[in-house]
Amino acid sequence: MAFTPLHDRVLVRRIESDEKTSGGLIIPDSAKEKPAEGEIVSCGEGTRKDSGELIAMAVKAGDKVLFGKWSGTEVKIDGEELLIMKESDILGIM
């Protein structure tokens, strides 16, 4: 993939949720919510303080993360739908 996010942004691939409930009911596509968890594909280098000192990212490529339902911007790269979001939009690492 020829895309690298800048500064404190990350590129995330959504992890699809199950198509069945725990009781065995099949959830139709129209009733599914977009998953709020994903895997980090790539990261920027981090943000900088006013002094110019680099603040490193707390996440790295391959981390499974949880993010807000409306976080990020959807983009299509190499035919795959991904999200670009700021590191601060990530709620936690799973």
MOPAC internal coordinates of N, CA, C and O (Angstrom, degrees):
PM7 1SCF
backbone

  N    0.0000 0     0.00 0     0.00 0    0    0    0
  C    1.4447 1     0.00 0     0.00 0    1    0    0
  C    1.5323 1   107.46 1     0.00 0    2    1    0
  O    1.2310 1   120.75 1   -46.47 1    3    2    1
  N    1.3038 1   116.18 1   133.53 1    3    2    1
  C    1.4562 1   121.34 1  -174.78 1    5    3    2
  C    1.5220 1   112.13 1  -102.00 1    6    5    3
  O    1.2310 1   119.42 1  -142.24 1    7    6    5
  N    1.3311 1   118.71 1    37.76 1    7    6    5
  C    1.4538 1   121.38 1   179.97 1    9    7    6
  C    1.5138 1   109.73 1  -128.73 1   10    9    7
  O    1.2310 1   120.96 1   -52.29 1   11   10    9
  N    1.3328 1   115.77 1   127.71 1   11   10    9
  C    1.4547 1   121.40 1   175.65 1   13   11   10
  C    1.5218 1   108.15 1  -126.21 1   14   13   11
  O    1.2310 1   119.68 1   -58.23 1   15   14   13
  N    1.3299 1   118.21 1   121.77 1   15   14   13
  C    1.4645 1   120.57 1   178.33 1   17   15   14
  C    1.5256 1   110.88 1   -65.87 1   18   17   15
  O    1.2310 1   120.87 1   -25.64 1   19   18   17
  N    1.3191 1   115.93 1   154.36 1   19   18   17
  C    1.4585 1   121.31 1   178.57 1   21   19   18
  C    1.5219 1   110.66 1   -99.20 1   22   21   19
  O    1.2310 1   121.15 1   -23.99 1   23   22   21
  N    1.3238 1   115.41 1   156.01 1   23   22   21
  C    1.4590 1   124.92 1   172.48 1   25   23   22
  C    1.5271 1   112.07 1    54.15 1   26   25   23
  O    1.2310 1   119.70 1    59.10 1   27   26   25
  N    1.3421 1   118.18 1  -120.90 1   27   26   25
  C    1.4683 1   120.87 1  -174.92 1   29   27   26
  C    1.5301 1   112.06 1  -104.00 1   30   29   27
  O    1.2310 1   120.86 1  -147.73 1   31   30   29
  N    1.3105 1   115.97 1    32.27 1   31   30   29
  C    1.4675 1   119.86 1   179.68 1   33   31   30
  C    1.5276 1   110.06 1  -101.54 1   34   33   31
  O    1.2310 1   121.39 1   -26.34 1   35   34   33
  N    1.3479 1   114.94 1   153.66 1   35   34   33
  C    1.4638 1   121.06 1   178.71 1   37   35   34
  C    1.5221 1   109.18 1  -130.31 1   38   37   35
  O    1.2310 1   120.57 1   -27.50 1   39   38   37
  N    1.3060 1   116.51 1   152.50 1   39   38   37
  C    1.4560 1   123.91 1   175.42 1   41   39   38
  C    1.5223 1   106.89 1  -105.48 1   42   41   39
  O    1.2310 1   120.61 1   -56.40 1   43   42   41
  N    1.3542 1   116.45 1   123.60 1   43   42   41
  C    1.4704 1   121.51 1  -171.96 1   45   43   42
  C    1.5242 1   110.40 1  -123.54 1   46   45   43
  O    1.2310 1   120.90 1   -42.68 1   47   46   45
  N    1.3312 1   115.88 1   137.32 1   47   46   45
  C    1.4701 1   122.95 1   172.94 1   49   47   46
  C    1.5228 1   106.86 1  -103.21 1   50   49   47
  O    1.2310 1   120.75 1   -56.94 1   51   50   49
  N    1.3342 1   116.17 1   123.06 1   51   50   49
  C    1.4722 1   119.84 1   179.42 1   53   51   50
  C    1.5227 1   110.54 1   -64.02 1   54   53   51
  O    1.2310 1   120.95 1   -35.88 1   55   54   53
  N    1.3298 1   115.78 1   144.12 1   55   54   53
  C    1.4625 1   121.90 1   173.36 1   57   55   54
  C    1.5177 1   105.73 1  -100.13 1   58   57   55
  O    1.2310 1   120.54 1   -60.91 1   59   58   57
  N    1.3175 1   116.57 1   119.09 1   59   58   57
  C    1.4641 1   121.89 1  -177.34 1   61   59   58
  C    1.5213 1   110.66 1   -68.95 1   62   61   59
  O    1.2310 1   121.09 1   -38.57 1   63   62   61
  N    1.3252 1   115.52 1   141.43 1   63   62   61
  C    1.4614 1   120.76 1   179.19 1   65   63   62
  C    1.5302 1   110.81 1   -84.24 1   66   65   63
  O    1.2310 1   121.07 1    -8.19 1   67   66   65
  N    1.3115 1   115.55 1   171.81 1   67   66   65
  C    1.4601 1   121.24 1   179.48 1   69   67   66
  C    1.5241 1   110.76 1   -64.18 1   70   69   67
  O    1.2310 1   120.81 1   -29.73 1   71   70   69
  N    1.3315 1   116.06 1   150.27 1   71   70   69
  C    1.4548 1   121.06 1   178.24 1   73   71   70
  C    1.5186 1   112.05 1   -92.62 1   74   73   71
  O    1.2310 1   120.30 1   177.89 1   75   74   73
  N    1.3428 1   117.04 1    -2.11 1   75   74   73
  C    1.4654 1   121.27 1   178.78 1   77   75   74
  C    1.5231 1   108.99 1  -126.28 1   78   77   75
  O    1.2310 1   121.22 1   -29.42 1   79   78   77
  N    1.3218 1   115.27 1   150.58 1   79   78   77
  C    1.4611 1   120.00 1   173.38 1   81   79   78
  C    1.5132 1   108.75 1   -80.42 1   82   81   79
  O    1.2310 1   120.50 1    -7.91 1   83   82   81
  N    1.3313 1   116.65 1   172.09 1   83   82   81
  C    1.4657 1   119.58 1   178.75 1   85   83   82
  C    1.5241 1   111.39 1   -64.37 1   86   85   83
  O    1.2310 1   120.25 1   156.62 1   87   86   85
  N    1.3518 1   117.12 1   -23.38 1   87   86   85
  C    1.4608 1   121.63 1   178.04 1   89   87   86
  C    1.5163 1   113.24 1   -84.68 1   90   89   87
  O    1.2310 1   119.70 1   175.33 1   91   90   89
  N    1.3447 1   118.18 1    -4.67 1   91   90   89
  C    1.4551 1   121.72 1   176.77 1   93   91   90
  C    1.5162 1   114.93 1    98.65 1   94   93   91
  O    1.2310 1   119.81 1  -177.46 1   95   94   93
  N    1.3451 1   117.98 1     2.54 1   95   94   93
  C    1.4607 1   120.02 1   177.96 1   97   95   94
  C    1.5276 1   110.53 1   -76.16 1   98   97   95
  O    1.2310 1   120.47 1   -42.06 1   99   98   97
  N    1.3120 1   116.70 1   137.94 1   99   98   97
  C    1.4669 1   121.39 1   178.22 1  101   99   98
  C    1.5214 1   108.85 1   -84.90 1  102  101   99
  O    1.2310 1   121.05 1   -50.23 1  103  102  101
  N    1.3418 1   115.59 1   129.77 1  103  102  101
  C    1.4667 1   120.94 1  -179.03 1  105  103  102
  C    1.5316 1   108.06 1   -92.66 1  106  105  103
  O    1.2310 1   119.56 1   -58.49 1  107  106  105
  N    1.3453 1   118.44 1   121.51 1  107  106  105
  C    1.4662 1   119.86 1   178.23 1  109  107  106
  C    1.5302 1   110.87 1   -71.21 1  110  109  107
  O    1.2310 1   120.47 1   -24.91 1  111  110  109
  N    1.3381 1   116.71 1   155.09 1  111  110  109
  C    1.4584 1   121.54 1  -178.83 1  113  111  110
  C    1.5203 1   112.79 1   -56.25 1  114  113  111
  O    1.2310 1   120.15 1   145.11 1  115  114  113
  N    1.3262 1   117.31 1   -34.89 1  115  114  113
  C    1.4643 1   120.49 1  -178.08 1  117  115  114
  C    1.5272 1   112.48 1   -67.93 1  118  117  115
  O    1.2310 1   119.62 1   158.43 1  119  118  117
  N    1.3224 1   118.33 1   -21.57 1  119  118  117
  C    1.4605 1   121.99 1  -178.33 1  121  119  118
  C    1.5280 1   112.76 1   -99.05 1  122  121  119
  O    1.2310 1   120.13 1   172.75 1  123  122  121
  N    1.3187 1   117.36 1    -7.25 1  123  122  121
  C    1.4539 1   120.49 1  -178.00 1  125  123  122
  C    1.5239 1   110.59 1   -76.78 1  126  125  123
  O    1.2310 1   121.39 1   -37.38 1  127  126  125
  N    1.3216 1   114.94 1   142.62 1  127  126  125
  C    1.4546 1   120.82 1   172.02 1  129  127  126
  C    1.5210 1   107.72 1   -94.67 1  130  129  127
  O    1.2310 1   121.03 1   -26.81 1  131  130  129
  N    1.3273 1   115.63 1   153.19 1  131  130  129
  C    1.4549 1   118.74 1   176.62 1  133  131  130
  C    1.5187 1   108.35 1   -65.93 1  134  133  131
  O    1.2310 1   120.25 1   -44.21 1  135  134  133
  N    1.3185 1   117.13 1   135.79 1  135  134  133
  C    1.4600 1   119.39 1  -178.63 1  137  135  134
  C    1.5266 1   110.87 1   -65.85 1  138  137  135
  O    1.2310 1   120.86 1   -34.35 1  139  138  137
  N    1.3154 1   115.97 1   145.65 1  139  138  137
  C    1.4550 1   121.81 1  -179.96 1  141  139  138
  C    1.5206 1   110.73 1  -107.16 1  142  141  139
  O    1.2310 1   120.75 1  -156.20 1  143  142  141
  N    1.3124 1   116.17 1    23.80 1  143  142  141
  C    1.4562 1   119.70 1   174.12 1  145  143  142
  C    1.5130 1   109.34 1  -132.40 1  146  145  143
  O    1.2310 1   121.12 1   -27.55 1  147  146  145
  N    1.3223 1   115.46 1   152.45 1  147  146  145
  C    1.4489 1   119.20 1  -177.06 1  149  147  146
  C    1.5078 1   112.02 1  -162.14 1  150  149  147
  O    1.2310 1   121.82 1     0.42 1  151  150  149
  N    1.3217 1   114.12 1  -179.58 1  151  150  149
  C    1.4596 1   122.11 1   179.47 1  153  151  150
  C    1.5157 1   108.05 1  -117.04 1  154  153  151
  O    1.2310 1   120.59 1   -46.48 1  155  154  153
  N    1.3105 1   116.48 1   133.52 1  155  154  153
  C    1.4602 1   120.54 1  -179.89 1  157  155  154
  C    1.5223 1   108.92 1   -75.16 1  158  157  155
  O    1.2310 1   121.38 1   -53.88 1  159  158  157
  N    1.3359 1   114.96 1   126.12 1  159  158  157
  C    1.4642 1   121.61 1   179.25 1  161  159  158
  C    1.5205 1   109.60 1   -88.43 1  162  161  159
  O    1.2310 1   120.18 1   132.60 1  163  162  161
  N    1.3361 1   117.26 1   -47.40 1  163  162  161
  C    1.4585 1   121.31 1   177.04 1  165  163  162
  C    1.5152 1   110.24 1  -154.64 1  166  165  163
  O    1.2310 1   121.29 1   -19.27 1  167  166  165
  N    1.3407 1   115.14 1   160.73 1  167  166  165
  C    1.4651 1   122.12 1  -176.45 1  169  167  166
  C    1.5221 1   109.95 1  -130.05 1  170  169  167
  O    1.2310 1   121.64 1   -25.05 1  171  170  169
  N    1.3284 1   114.47 1   154.95 1  171  170  169
  C    1.4572 1   120.26 1   170.23 1  173  171  170
  C    1.5198 1   108.75 1   -76.85 1  174  173  171
  O    1.2310 1   120.79 1     2.33 1  175  174  173
  N    1.3309 1   116.10 1  -177.67 1  175  174  173
  C    1.4620 1   119.74 1  -177.35 1  177  175  174
  C    1.5227 1   113.18 1   -81.01 1  178  177  175
  O    1.2310 1   119.96 1   160.80 1  179  178  177
  N    1.3210 1   117.68 1   -19.20 1  179  178  177
  C    1.4571 1   121.89 1  -178.06 1  181  179  178
  C    1.5151 1   109.98 1   125.50 1  182  181  179
  O    1.2310 1   120.91 1     0.22 1  183  182  181
  N    1.3091 1   115.87 1  -179.78 1  183  182  181
  C    1.4622 1   120.41 1   179.96 1  185  183  182
  C    1.5238 1   109.28 1  -103.59 1  186  185  183
  O    1.2310 1   120.79 1   -13.00 1  187  186  185
  N    1.3072 1   116.10 1   167.00 1  187  186  185
  C    1.4655 1   120.35 1  -179.04 1  189  187  186
  C    1.5196 1   110.82 1  -117.58 1  190  189  187
  O    1.2310 1   121.19 1   -37.00 1  191  190  189
  N    1.3263 1   115.32 1   143.00 1  191  190  189
  C    1.4588 1   121.40 1   173.57 1  193  191  190
  C    1.5236 1   108.09 1   -73.87 1  194  193  191
  O    1.2310 1   120.71 1    -9.32 1  195  194  193
  N    1.3204 1   116.25 1   170.68 1  195  194  193
  C    1.4660 1   120.14 1   176.96 1  197  195  194
  C    1.5269 1   112.02 1   -60.27 1  198  197  195
  O    1.2310 1   120.83 1   151.16 1  199  198  197
  N    1.3275 1   116.02 1   -28.84 1  199  198  197
  C    1.4642 1   120.90 1   179.41 1  201  199  198
  C    1.5327 1   112.34 1   -76.43 1  202  201  199
  O    1.2310 1   120.11 1   170.51 1  203  202  201
  N    1.3437 1   117.39 1    -9.49 1  203  202  201
  C    1.4620 1   121.22 1  -179.51 1  205  203  202
  C    1.5169 1   113.38 1    97.65 1  206  205  203
  O    1.2310 1   120.42 1   173.17 1  207  206  205
  N    1.3331 1   116.80 1    -6.83 1  207  206  205
  C    1.4598 1   120.92 1  -179.78 1  209  207  206
  C    1.5307 1   109.78 1   -70.80 1  210  209  207
  O    1.2310 1   120.72 1   -44.55 1  211  210  209
  N    1.3424 1   116.23 1   135.45 1  211  210  209
  C    1.4586 1   122.83 1  -177.85 1  213  211  210
  C    1.5261 1   111.17 1   -79.80 1  214  213  211
  O    1.2310 1   120.66 1   -49.32 1  215  214  213
  N    1.3321 1   116.35 1   130.68 1  215  214  213
  C    1.4661 1   122.32 1   172.90 1  217  215  214
  C    1.5236 1   105.87 1  -101.31 1  218  217  215
  O    1.2310 1   120.24 1   -67.96 1  219  218  217
  N    1.3173 1   117.15 1   112.04 1  219  218  217
  C    1.4650 1   122.17 1  -175.53 1  221  219  218
  C    1.5256 1   110.95 1   -67.29 1  222  221  219
  O    1.2310 1   121.11 1   -24.52 1  223  222  221
  N    1.3283 1   115.47 1   155.48 1  223  222  221
  C    1.4665 1   122.06 1   178.91 1  225  223  222
  C    1.5311 1   109.60 1   -72.33 1  226  225  223
  O    1.2310 1   120.53 1   -33.44 1  227  226  225
  N    1.3377 1   116.58 1   146.56 1  227  226  225
  C    1.4553 1   122.21 1   177.44 1  229  227  226
  C    1.5222 1   111.42 1   -86.45 1  230  229  227
  O    1.2310 1   120.09 1   167.83 1  231  230  229
  N    1.3392 1   117.43 1   -12.17 1  231  230  229
  C    1.4674 1   122.07 1  -179.77 1  233  231  230
  C    1.5245 1   109.09 1  -117.11 1  234  233  231
  O    1.2310 1   121.32 1   -16.94 1  235  234  233
  N    1.3262 1   115.09 1   163.06 1  235  234  233
  C    1.4753 1   119.90 1   178.36 1  237  235  234
  C    1.5190 1   108.97 1  -142.05 1  238  237  235
  O    1.2310 1   120.19 1   -14.08 1  239  238  237
  N    1.2981 1   117.25 1   165.92 1  239  238  237
  C    1.4646 1   122.43 1   178.73 1  241  239  238
  C    1.5239 1   109.33 1   -57.12 1  242  241  239
  O    1.2310 1   121.23 1   -44.60 1  243  242  241
  N    1.3379 1   115.25 1   135.40 1  243  242  241
  C    1.4589 1   121.05 1   179.93 1  245  243  242
  C    1.5193 1   113.52 1    99.09 1  246  245  243
  O    1.2310 1   119.71 1   163.61 1  247  246  245
  N    1.3365 1   118.15 1   -16.39 1  247  246  245
  C    1.4719 1   120.95 1   178.36 1  249  247  246
  C    1.5263 1   110.11 1   -68.23 1  250  249  247
  O    1.2310 1   120.44 1   -39.61 1  251  250  249
  N    1.3240 1   116.76 1   140.39 1  251  250  249
  C    1.4668 1   121.73 1   172.31 1  253  251  250
  C    1.5166 1   106.48 1   -93.77 1  254  253  251
  O    1.2310 1   120.83 1   -53.44 1  255  254  253
  N    1.3345 1   116.02 1   126.56 1  255  254  253
  C    1.4551 1   120.82 1  -173.33 1  257  255  254
  C    1.5248 1   111.79 1  -127.30 1  258  257  255
  O    1.2310 1   121.40 1   -19.63 1  259  258  257
  N    1.3209 1   114.92 1   160.37 1  259  258  257
  C    1.4527 1   123.43 1   174.79 1  261  259  258
  C    1.5244 1   106.47 1  -114.12 1  262  261  259
  O    1.2310 1   120.41 1   -46.74 1  263  262  261
  N    1.3391 1   116.82 1   133.26 1  263  262  261
  C    1.4617 1   120.40 1  -178.26 1  265  263  262
  C    1.5193 1   109.74 1  -136.99 1  266  265  263
  O    1.2310 1   120.63 1   -13.54 1  267  266  265
  N    1.3299 1   116.40 1   166.46 1  267  266  265
  C    1.4472 1   122.12 1  -178.98 1  269  267  266
  C    1.5150 1   111.91 1   -63.97 1  270  269  267
  O    1.2310 1   120.98 1   -27.83 1  271  270  269
  N    1.3238 1   115.73 1   152.17 1  271  270  269
  C    1.4614 1   121.92 1  -176.03 1  273  271  270
  C    1.5294 1   112.74 1   -58.51 1  274  273  271
  O    1.2310 1   119.89 1   143.21 1  275  274  273
  N    1.3247 1   117.82 1   -36.79 1  275  274  273
  C    1.4651 1   121.47 1  -176.66 1  277  275  274
  C    1.5257 1   112.15 1  -107.10 1  278  277  275
  O    1.2310 1   119.60 1  -160.86 1  279  278  277
  N    1.3150 1   118.37 1    19.14 1  279  278  277
  C    1.4551 1   122.08 1  -177.43 1  281  279  278
  C    1.5198 1   111.87 1   -77.41 1  282  281  279
  O    1.2310 1   121.20 1   -30.38 1  283  282  281
  N    1.2986 1   115.30 1   149.62 1  283  282  281
  C    1.4503 1   122.11 1   170.66 1  285  283  282
  C    1.5093 1   115.51 1    81.79 1  286  285  283
  O    1.2310 1   122.07 1    -7.32 1  287  286  285
  N    1.3204 1   113.64 1   172.68 1  287  286  285
  C    1.4548 1   123.54 1   178.43 1  289  287  286
  C    1.5174 1   107.97 1  -118.18 1  290  289  287
  O    1.2310 1   120.35 1   -52.87 1  291  290  289
  N    1.3285 1   116.94 1   127.13 1  291  290  289
  C    1.4568 1   120.55 1  -179.65 1  293  291  290
  C    1.5198 1   109.84 1   -77.48 1  294  293  291
  O    1.2310 1   120.76 1   -47.90 1  295  294  293
  N    1.3345 1   116.16 1   132.10 1  295  294  293
  C    1.4585 1   122.85 1   177.51 1  297  295  294
  C    1.5227 1   108.87 1  -134.47 1  298  297  295
  O    1.2310 1   120.67 1   -22.10 1  299  298  297
  N    1.3035 1   116.32 1   157.90 1  299  298  297
  C    1.4638 1   121.51 1   176.20 1  301  299  298
  C    1.5249 1   107.33 1  -115.51 1  302  301  299
  O    1.2310 1   120.95 1   -63.47 1  303  302  301
  N    1.3305 1   115.79 1   116.53 1  303  302  301
  C    1.4613 1   121.77 1  -179.70 1  305  303  302
  C    1.5127 1   108.01 1  -124.87 1  306  305  303
  O    1.2310 1   120.53 1   -55.48 1  307  306  305
  N    1.3220 1   116.59 1   124.52 1  307  306  305
  C    1.4679 1   122.71 1  -177.93 1  309  307  306
  C    1.5265 1   111.28 1    53.86 1  310  309  307
  O    1.2310 1   120.25 1  -142.99 1  311  310  309
  N    1.3455 1   117.12 1    37.01 1  311  310  309
  C    1.4499 1   122.03 1   177.70 1  313  311  310
  C    1.5186 1   114.91 1    78.59 1  314  313  311
  O    1.2310 1   119.91 1  -176.47 1  315  314  313
  N    1.3148 1   117.77 1     3.53 1  315  314  313
  C    1.4687 1   121.70 1  -178.54 1  317  315  314
  C    1.5262 1   109.07 1  -111.67 1  318  317  315
  O    1.2310 1   120.48 1   -45.25 1  319  318  317
  N    1.3396 1   116.69 1   134.75 1  319  318  317
  C    1.4615 1   120.63 1   178.87 1  321  319  318
  C    1.5214 1   109.56 1   -83.76 1  322  321  319
  O    1.2310 1   121.36 1   -58.29 1  323  322  321
  N    1.3375 1   115.00 1   121.71 1  323  322  321
  C    1.4552 1   122.33 1  -178.46 1  325  323  322
  C    1.5221 1   109.58 1  -129.56 1  326  325  323
  O    1.2310 1   120.67 1    -7.34 1  327  326  325
  N    1.3122 1   116.33 1   172.66 1  327  326  325
  C    1.4640 1   122.52 1   177.44 1  329  327  326
  C    1.5179 1   109.72 1  -120.00 1  330  329  327
  O    1.2310 1   120.87 1   -40.13 1  331  330  329
  N    1.3309 1   115.94 1   139.87 1  331  330  329
  C    1.4567 1   121.37 1   170.09 1  333  331  330
  C    1.5179 1   106.01 1  -111.46 1  334  333  331
  O    1.2310 1   120.60 1   -52.99 1  335  334  333
  N    1.3310 1   116.46 1   127.01 1  335  334  333
  C    1.4579 1   119.58 1   179.82 1  337  335  334
  C    1.5164 1   109.62 1  -145.91 1  338  337  335
  O    1.2310 1   121.33 1   -17.73 1  339  338  337
  N    1.3237 1   115.06 1   162.27 1  339  338  337
  C    1.4575 1   120.57 1   175.40 1  341  339  338
  C    1.5287 1   108.50 1   -77.11 1  342  341  339
  O    1.2310 1   121.37 1   -26.80 1  343  342  341
  N    1.2937 1   114.99 1   153.20 1  343  342  341
  C    1.4680 1   119.86 1   179.36 1  345  343  342
  C    1.5327 1   110.68 1   -59.35 1  346  345  343
  O    1.2310 1   120.00 1   148.44 1  347  346  345
  N    1.3114 1   117.60 1   -31.56 1  347  346  345
  C    1.4642 1   120.95 1  -178.51 1  349  347  346
  C    1.5416 1   112.25 1   -70.08 1  350  349  347
  O    1.2310 1   119.66 1   164.31 1  351  350  349
  N    1.3518 1   118.26 1   -15.69 1  351  350  349
  C    1.4593 1   121.66 1   175.78 1  353  351  350
  C    1.5217 1   112.20 1   -76.99 1  354  353  351
  O    1.2310 1   120.50 1   165.24 1  355  354  353
  N    1.3266 1   116.66 1   -14.76 1  355  354  353
  C    1.4653 1   121.59 1  -179.59 1  357  355  354
  C    1.5167 1   108.56 1   -81.02 1  358  357  355
  O    1.2310 1   120.60 1   -51.97 1  359  358  357
  N    1.3371 1   116.45 1   128.03 1  359  358  357
  C    1.4577 1   121.93 1  -177.16 1  361  359  358
  C    1.5274 1   111.91 1   -84.76 1  362  361  359
  O    1.2310 1   120.43 1   148.06 1  363  362  361
  N    1.3292 1   116.79 1   -31.94 1  363  362  361
  C    1.4601 1   119.04 1  -179.79 1  365  363  362
  C    1.5141 1   112.19 1  -179.81 1  366  365  363
  O    1.2310 1   121.37 1   -13.39 1  367  366  365
  N    1.3278 1   114.98 1   166.61 1  367  366  365
  C    1.4634 1   122.93 1   177.90 1  369  367  366
  C    1.5107 1   107.35 1  -100.84 1  370  369  367
  O    1.2310 1   120.52 1   -45.86 1  371  370  369
  N    1.3390 1   116.62 1   134.14 1  371  370  369
  C    1.4716 1   121.15 1  -178.63 1  373  371  370
  C    1.5149 1   110.60 1   -96.98 1  374  373  371
  O    1.2310 1   120.10 1   180.00 1  375  374  373

